[in-house]
C-alpha cells in the first residue's frame, strides 16, 4: 500500500511533513535541496476520467447513469450488456438518447472480442451505428490483417485490450505492440493497468514505452502482482498511482482513463467513489519523479 501512504502524505496535514508545495502557497525553503518536492500543476491535465461499462454488468442503463451522476463522471466506454452487439440502429439510438439525456458521453465501445471475420464486420458496423470512432477490442491474432483493412475502410481506431496472465491472447502491452507495430498506426493499445501489474509488468513503464499507440486506459488497483491478484479500491493496492499519473503527464496523454471496478459488482458504488476520489486526489498534486 505504498501508493496510498504516499498519497496521504501529499494531502491534508501531511503536506508540510512530506516536503511539498502546498496548494495554499507554503513551500519549503529553496535552500532545502535534500527533500523531494511536489508542486501543484499550473497546466491543466489533458486526459480525463471515465468509466468502463463492464463495471456495471449487473445493472441496467438507468442505474448505470445514476451511479455515474453520483460520482460526477460523464465519459463512458459502453459494453454490450447495455447495448447489445446485434442491436438495430433504432435500438442503439434509444440507448444513446438515454445516455445523452443523462449527460453521458459515449466515447468508445468495448471490449469487443472478435473470433471470426464476421465478428470483425459486426464490431465495426456496431461502432459506426453508435457514432464512435474507436473500438476497444480483442481480435484473434490471425484477424489483425483483416482488422487493418477495416480500419482503413472506416477510418476508425482500434485499441486492443490486454488481459493479463489469465488469457494467452494479449497478456500485456508488449505482446500487443509486437503484433501491431508494423500495422496501420490507427491500431493501438487500451492498457489495463491492473492486468498489466498482475502479469508482472510496470504499467508506468509500458505507458511510456508504447506511448505512440496508447489510445485508451483502464484504471484500477490490485492486491498482488500475480495471476491471483484481485481488484481493490484504487489506493488500497500495490499500483503506484502517483507514478502512473506523472507518466501520463510526461507523455502528454490526452485520452481517457476509465475506471473498471471489478470488486463488489452487485454494490460497486462505494468502491467506485473511493477509487475516483483517490485518483482525483493524486491528480490534485504534481509529483516530480
Beta strands, then each sheet from edge to edge (+ up, - down):
strand 1: 38-39
strand 2: 48-52
strand 3: 75-78
strand 4: 105-114
strand 5: 134-139
strand 6: 157-161
strand 7: 187-192
strand 8: 214-219
strand 9: 221-222
strand 10: 231-232
strand 11: 256-259
strand 12: 286-287
sheet 1: 1+ 12-
sheet 2: 2+ 3+ 4+ 5+ 6+ 7+ 8+ 11+ 2+
sheet 3: 9+ 10-
end
